[in-house]
């Protein structure tokens, strides 16, 4: 397994856990539960992607300065 996949396995649940504290149902119209869930998943995967790339690049570039 590549290190990037391992970081993904850590950051996806972390992003979902962090977004769980936000009440996004108040933003949506009534009876739009599935659209709210899809947005929730898209935002959590996007945050995990950005955070994973940041960590991977940070550690990869940090090795160059040793």
PyMOL commands that set and color helices and strands:
alter all, ss='L'
color gray80, all
select helices_A, chain A and resi 3-19+24-26+33-64
alter helices_A, ss='H'
color red, helices_A
deselect
rebuild
show_as cartoon
